[in-house]
């Protein structure tokens, strides 16, 4: 899922960042099968090979008692299909210009699919 998601996110960033203010925020997390064991600098170097336009934050936890408050907020505003947790890497949230989460997408939803919803929030 990594290559496909990063490729599509980079394409969306290139298409909409300047014209519509799209921002893609990345929050690395190692809570899903230990798939992100690297330190922040290594993760950022890898991410930059796809796009210099992404905004990457430090690695955090998104589930459990030590989940980052941002993800507690996102999960409360946009509940998942199977519960109040992040299912896997590449779960996506669409947030409007007022900072309100308006839609949540499962990890297997391609970023290209999310594009159709952008027009509702420009």
N, C-alpha and C positions, 0 to 999 in steps of 0.2 A: 504493500500500500504506500510505502514511503515515496518511491520515485513518481508514481502516478499523481499522488496528492501534491507533492512539491512542484512538479511540472505544471499541473493545472492551476495551482495557486499563483505561481509565478506569471502565468499567462493572464490570469485575472488581474493581478496587480499591475502588469504592464498596460492593460487595456483601460482600467478604471481609476487608478490612483490619482493621476493628475487631473483628469476630466471630472471625476465625481467624488474624489476624496476617499476612495477605498483604502482602508488600512487592514493589513493582515498581521495579527499578533500571534506569535508562537510561544507556547508555554511547555517546554520539555518536561517529561514526567517519566519516571522509571517504575511506575506501579503496574505495568502491564507486561508480565512475563520477563521483566528485567531487560527490555529492549532498548533502554536508553541509559546505559551504565556510565557513559562518558561524562567528563566535567564540562562546565558551561563553555569554556574556550574551544574545546574540541567540537562540541555540538554546533557552536556558532560557525566555525570554520567549514563544517559539512554543509550547513544551511546556506552559507554564502555561495557555495558552488551551484545553487539553484537560482538564488535571487538576492540582490543586495537591497531590495526594497522591503523585505520582511522586517518586522520589529520583533526581536527575540528577547524574552525575559529569562531570568534565572530559573533553573530547574525547580519544580515545586511538586507537592502532592496535591492531587485533585479529589481524592476519596479518603474516607476515614476521619479519625478524630483530629489529625493534623493537616487536613485539607486546607488549602489556601482560602482565605475569606472570599476572594473574587469567585472562586469556583463554587463555594457554598451559595453565593448570591445567584450565580448563573443557573445552578441546579434547582434552586428554589423558584426562580422565575420561569424556567423552561424545563419541566420535568421530562425524564426519559420514559421510553415505552415500558421498560421492565423495572423501573424503580428510580430512586433519587440518588443515582451515582453515574459516574462516567464509565461507560462500558469498555472502551478501548482507545488506543491512540487514534488520533485524527477525528475525534468527535468535534463537531463544529457548531459554533453559535453565530447567528447573525444578529448584530447589535445596531440599532438605528442611530441617527446623528445625535439624539438626546441621551444616548448611553443606556437605552433600555433593550434588554434581550428580547427579540421578537420571534425568533425561530431557532430550533435546535435540529441538528442533522446527525444521524448515526454515522459511525466511523466508515461504513461501507458506501456512504453516499459520496459520489465524486464531486469535487468542487465545481466542475462544469455544470452540474445539476443545480447547484446553489445559485448560480448566476441568474436564473430566471426570476428569482425572488428580489434581486437588487432593485429593480425598477419601482417596486412598491415603497422603497425607503429613501430614494434620492432626494 
